[in-house]
Amino acid sequence: MTDPVFMITGASRGIGAAVARRAAAAGYRLILTGRSPGPLAALADELGGPSRALARAADVTDWTALTGVVTEAEERFGRLDVVLANAGTSVVTSFLGDGGAPPEEWRDLVLTNVYGPALTARATLPALRATRGHLLLTGSAAGRGVRPGNLYSATKWAVTGLAQAIRAECVGTGIRVTLLQPGLVDTGSIPPGRADDPKLDPGDVAAAVLYAVGQPPHVDVNEIIVRPIGQQH
């Protein structure tokens, strides 16, 4: 098999699952990772089973688990062409203590949203270098402006800087690096108070991912920001 291979973290639902379906339709073989083995396995079965889609439960903050998935992917499929570092989480925060999640829950937010994509990049870039492949990172429109008391926004600012640092290091390798910055997406976990706000469908974001991936090899779409009509920030 010579079909290209696409690895997605946070693939069990939302943007990750939508990208998996579009990538499968475009002819990619898939490596699907996430924390929820049941949904991952169901998605892999939907998208062609073991010969086309490999589902592996892995936490993006676990270096050993991530590198194990990459090693298995190369052994099973022989290559790695595209990686979407998509896994993320969100909680409502307040530095003044005016509601929101308790600080004990902030650790997972920061580790998943910042440490996770950094480890994903480190685990996959050697394989992508061999194929002159493509790394995409899911940031957020929330990482482009100030959101009062919002630690999630700060983690997505960090992803913006991470993407730029990776791109700078990859100059001369042939690896493409894209930062994806979606606005509010209807992933089933809309923050309180935003239920009536305009929202994107996960498939809208997946279309943007496949647009970037589908460009000629010499074209690097550095950043994509996509918001629903009517979202101000």
C-alpha positions in Angstrom: 0.0 0.0 0.0 1.3 3.4 -0.9 -1.7 5.6 0.1 -0.5 8.5 2.3 -1.0 8.2 6.1 -2.7 10.8 8.3 -2.4 10.8 12.1 -5.0 12.7 14.2 -4.9 13.2 17.9 -8.2 13.9 19.7 -9.8 11.9 16.9 -12.8 10.4 18.8 -15.2 13.2 18.3 -15.7 16.8 17.1 -13.1 18.3 14.8 -10.8 15.2 15.0 -13.5 12.8 13.9 -14.7 15.2 11.1 -11.1 15.4 9.7 -10.8 11.7 9.9 -13.9 11.2 7.7 -12.8 13.7 5.2 -9.2 12.4 5.1 -10.5 8.8 4.6 -12.7 10.0 1.7 -9.6 11.6 0.2 -7.8 8.3 0.2 -5.7 8.6 3.3 -5.0 5.7 5.7 -5.5 6.8 9.2 -3.9 6.7 12.7 -6.6 7.7 15.2 -5.6 8.5 18.8 -7.5 9.8 21.8 -8.4 9.1 25.4 -11.7 7.2 24.5 -10.9 3.7 23.1 -14.6 2.8 22.4 -15.4 5.8 20.1 -12.0 5.5 18.4 -12.5 1.9 17.6 -16.0 2.5 16.2 -14.7 5.3 14.0 -11.8 3.1 12.7 -14.3 0.4 11.8 -16.5 3.0 10.1 -13.5 4.2 8.0 -12.3 0.8 6.7 -11.0 -1.3 9.6 -7.5 -2.4 10.3 -6.2 -2.1 6.7 -7.2 1.5 6.5 -7.6 2.9 10.0 -5.7 2.1 13.2 -7.2 3.2 16.5 -5.0 3.5 19.5 -5.9 5.0 22.9 -3.1 7.4 23.9 -2.9 10.5 26.0 -1.0 13.3 24.3 0.8 14.2 27.5 2.2 10.6 27.6 5.5 10.6 25.7 5.9 6.8 25.8 2.4 6.3 24.5 2.8 8.8 21.7 6.1 7.5 20.5 4.7 4.0 20.6 1.8 5.0 18.3 4.2 6.6 15.8 6.5 3.5 15.8 3.5 1.2 15.2 2.2 3.5 12.5 5.5 3.3 10.6 5.7 -0.5 11.1 2.1 -1.1 10.0 1.8 1.5 7.2 5.4 2.2 6.3 5.2 6.0 6.4 3.6 9.1 8.0 2.6 12.0 5.8 0.2 14.3 7.7 -0.3 14.9 11.4 -3.0 16.9 13.0 -2.2 17.8 16.7 -5.8 18.4 17.6 -6.3 17.0 21.1 -7.4 19.7 23.5 -9.7 20.5 26.4 -11.4 23.5 27.9 -12.7 24.6 31.3 -14.1 28.0 32.4 -11.6 29.9 34.6 -11.5 33.0 36.7 -8.3 34.3 38.3 -10.4 36.4 40.7 -12.2 33.3 41.8 -15.5 34.5 40.5 -16.8 31.0 39.5 -15.3 28.6 37.0 -13.4 25.4 37.5 -11.2 25.0 40.6 -7.5 25.4 40.1 -7.0 21.7 40.5 -8.6 21.2 37.1 -6.3 23.8 35.4 -3.3 21.4 35.2 -4.9 19.1 32.7 -6.0 22.1 30.6 -2.5 23.4 30.3 -0.8 20.1 29.8 -3.2 18.8 27.2 -3.4 22.1 25.2 0.3 23.1 25.3 2.5 20.2 26.4 0.4 17.8 24.3 0.9 19.4 20.9 4.6 20.0 21.7 5.1 16.3 22.4 3.1 15.4 19.3 5.4 17.5 17.2 8.5 16.0 18.8 7.2 12.5 18.3 6.1 12.8 14.7 8.4 15.3 13.0 11.3 12.8 12.4 8.8 10.6 10.5 7.4 13.7 8.6 10.9 14.7 7.7 11.3 11.4 5.9 8.3 12.1 3.8 8.5 15.9 3.6 5.1 15.8 5.3 2.7 18.2 6.9 2.1 19.1 10.6 -1.0 20.9 11.5 -1.9 22.2 15.0 -5.3 23.1 16.2 -5.2 26.5 17.9 -8.2 28.8 18.3 -9.6 32.2 17.4 -9.5 32.6 21.2 -5.7 32.6 20.9 -5.7 35.9 18.9 -7.2 38.3 21.5 -7.6 39.0 25.2 -10.3 37.0 27.0 -10.8 38.2 30.6 -9.9 35.4 33.1 -9.6 32.9 30.3 -6.7 30.4 30.8 -7.9 28.4 27.7 -7.3 31.5 25.6 -3.8 31.7 27.0 -3.0 28.1 26.1 -4.1 28.8 22.6 -1.8 31.8 22.5 0.9 29.3 23.4 -0.1 27.1 20.5 0.3 30.1 18.2 3.9 30.6 19.4 4.6 26.8 19.2 3.5 26.6 15.6 5.8 29.5 14.7 8.7 28.0 16.6 8.2 24.6 14.8 7.9 26.3 11.4 11.2 28.2 12.0 13.0 25.0 12.9 11.6 23.1 10.0 13.0 25.6 7.4 14.9 23.5 4.9 13.4 20.2 5.8 10.4 20.3 3.3 8.0 19.9 6.2 4.9 22.1 6.0 3.4 23.6 9.2 -0.1 25.0 9.5 -1.8 26.6 12.5 -5.6 26.1 12.4 -7.5 28.8 14.3 -11.3 28.0 14.4 -13.9 30.1 16.0 -16.7 28.6 18.1 -17.4 25.1 16.9 -20.4 22.9 17.7 -18.5 20.0 19.3 -21.0 19.2 22.0 -19.1 21.0 24.7 -20.1 24.7 24.1 -19.1 26.9 27.0 -21.9 28.1 29.3 -23.5 31.3 28.0 -22.6 30.7 24.4 -25.3 28.2 23.4 -27.1 30.7 21.2 -23.9 32.1 19.6 -23.2 31.4 15.9 -21.2 28.2 15.5 -19.3 26.2 12.9 -19.9 22.6 12.2 -16.8 20.4 12.8 -17.0 19.5 9.1 -16.4 23.2 8.2 -13.1 23.0 10.1 -12.3 19.7 8.5 -12.7 21.3 5.0 -10.2 23.9 6.0 -7.7 21.2 7.1 -8.0 19.3 3.8 -7.7 22.6 1.9 -4.3 23.2 3.5 -3.2 19.6 3.1 -4.3 19.6 -0.6 -2.0 22.4 -1.7 1.0 21.7 -4.0 4.1 20.5 -2.1 5.8 23.9 -2.4 2.9 25.8 -0.9 2.7 26.1 2.9 -0.5 27.5 4.3 0.9 28.9 7.5 -2.3 30.0 9.2 -6.0 29.5 8.8 -8.6 31.4 10.8 -12.2 30.4 10.2 -15.2 31.7 12.2 -18.9 31.4 11.8 -20.6 34.4 10.3 -21.5 36.8 13.1 -18.8 35.8 15.6 -17.0 39.0 16.6 -13.9 37.7 18.3 
